[in-house]
Amino acid sequence: MMGKILSSEELMKYIFNMDSENSVFQFSIPGKGKFTLVLQEEDVQSIKADAESNPNLNHMFKKSEEQYKKGFGITTSELLKSLSEKDFM
């Protein structure tokens, strides 16, 4: 069954009611088109576990940490402050 969504509140209601038994929702938004929303279970595996299982990822994290300790890193706030509208044109 295809649901017709007329507001963001209505869409959020459907999302909040999704669970493992009700994990797929097909809907349309007038003027936008048809959508299929699929609920996927959260993966509780930590980034540390990912790095331990993937040598390339682990190496990338270590190199990044070295660069940060040498002063080559910036915070997210610093990055955002350095950007302007013309960077996205």
N, C-alpha and C positions, 0 to 999 in steps of 0.2 A: 504494500500500500504506500502510495506517495503522499506525503503530507505537504500542505501548502503553508509556508511560514510568512506571516505578515508583519512580524516585529522581532526585534532582538530578544525581548523578554520571552516570547513564545519559543524561540530557538533554545534559549538557556533552559527553559522548563524541560524540553525534550532531552537535552544533554544531561541535566541533573538526574533524570529518571533512567538513564542508560546503565546497564550492568552486564555481567557476563552472559546472562540469558537473553538480554535485549541489547545486543551490541552493534546492530546496523540500523541506520535510519536514513531513508531516502526522502528527500524533500525538494521542493522548488521554491524559489524566491522570485516573485514577479519582477520582470525587467532584468534579472540576472541569469537565471537558468536553473538546471537540475543539479542536485548535489547528492552524494552518498557520504554519510558520516559513519566511520567505523571506530568503535571503542577498542583500544588495544590495552592489554594489561600492562601496568607499570612494571618496568624492570628494576628490581631493587638492588641489582649488582652495582657496586660502587665504582667510581673512576679508578680507584686503586686496583681493584680486581681486574678491570679492563687493561690497565697498564701492565700488570703482572702477567697477564695472559698474552700480551702482544708486545714483543720485543721492540718493534719499531715505534710504537706509541710510548713505551717506557723511555726509549732513547730521546724522543722528541720532548717529553716532559723534563728530562734531566738537562738537556741543552737549553731549554727555555728558562729553567731555574738558574742555571749558570749565567745566562745573559742578564737576567733580572738582578742577580747579586752583583754583577759588574756595573750596574746602573744603566743598562740599555733598555729597561722596561719603562712603561708608563701605565698609570692607572686608567681605568675606564673613563673616569671623570676628565682626566687630562686629554684623552683621545677625543671625547665628545667636544670639549672646549676648543680643540684645534680644528674642528671641522666647520665648514660654512656651507651655505646653500650651493655655491658654485662647485663644490666638490661632488655634487650629485647631478650635475647637468651634463 
